[in-house]
Each structure stands twice: as C-alpha cells, then as structure tokens.
Amino acid sequence: MSVTVSAKQSDIQRVWFKVDARDQVLGRLATQVAHVLRGKHKPMYTPHCDVGDYVVILNTDGLVLTGRKAERTKHYWHTGYPGGIKSATLGQLMQKNSAEVMRRAIRRMLPKGPLGRQMLRKVRIYRDAEHSHSAQQ
C-alpha cells in the first residue's frame, strides 16, 4: 500500500530558471515554461498547490512562428465601447510586443483561476537580453 503525500508550503524549494527564447518556437517554449511554473518537473508535484519554480525569459524578439501562423492567426479583443471589436494578426502583435504574446501563450496553458494567476506571477519576460534580476545571471 502506497501513501500519497501532498506538498506543503514549508516543503517547497524554489529555484530560478533562465531561458533564452532566441530561435525557439513560441508554442513549444510556452509549454515547457508552463510545465516548470506548475512544478510538474518535480517529484513532489501536487495539482492543487503552487510548487513550481521561477522563470526568466530573455530575447522574446527572437521567437519563431512556424508555418503561416504569423499572417493567418488572428487575435480579437473588445475595447468595451459599442462597435469596439479589434483584431490583429499574430505577426503584428509579435512586432508590437513579443513579450506580451509570450505571456498570453503561457497564461492560456496554466490553470484558470487564482492558482493559475499565482503561477503566472513567477515568470518574468523581457524582449532583449537585459534584465534586472542580478542574482539570476
């Protein structure tokens, strides 16, 4: 008979991962980062607890989109005003702010609700190689 052990906050040891996004595929990198943020790479993974690690992502301007996703994938949002539906292609969004595109891709792979929002706070995304996390050089 095996015993299932749930992780406690006192047992969690968090480390920092630094990821260079240059020449990486957007979706594949987002799945790997979401995996680390959830803590699935740890033996004490518990689905209802935040046991994941911190991630710093650099050089998101160098992300790659495969196929014709840059011109075919459309993103829609609403301004809140009547007739305020807006749209842009993924390529346009990548040129405007690639860090935000990466953050949205990761967010959509995390659990919905307070647990997912807590996990998303552990990721720092930068468009170039400069970042303010001196301990994570």
Disulfide bonds with the S-S distance in Angstrom:
none
